[in-house]
Amino acid sequence: MEKVITGPVIKYGDDIDTDQIYPGRYLELVEPAEIAAHVMEGIDPDFPRRFSPGGLLVAGKNFGCGSSREHAPRALKQAGVRAIVAESFARIFYRNAINVGLPAVICRGASSLFRDGELGRVDLEKGMVANLSSGLTLRANPLSGYVLDILAAGGLVELMKVTAAEESDGKT
């Protein structure tokens, strides 16, 4: 997992809820391409056309409010979102994003830093968010070593598998 992520930005406002991110009517889908086709459909039906996989999603306050389903961050990851930068996150969404291996970075002022299509860079370890198009930079909350370990493993379940295997190897 890269600790510095660069990509084109797509931007949203405040209070984007999980049903806007991934509407409940699609919860039964399992194929990654089908899931990705419906990301952000509740607020931006053109998202799949406008978003370049490998890009960044920037939002205002309270991103991911609403239900506690982990489908929303999983769907964003399936669509190719490499990181989300928001002024604040709903607590459960933030934890679910990290647990599925999707970097979520809290950065006050982030929604004012970018316009759609500009090139952004996020340093997860140092806690820096930069608009490479304008040259402006903001301080963000750096991610802890443990969170970086979860992300590097591809999510919490994957980290637990690796940890269990290492502990098992050490006991033989």
Order of alpha helices (4+ residues) and beta strands (2+ residues): beta-alpha-alpha-alpha-beta-alpha-beta-alpha-beta-alpha-beta-beta-beta-alpha-alpha
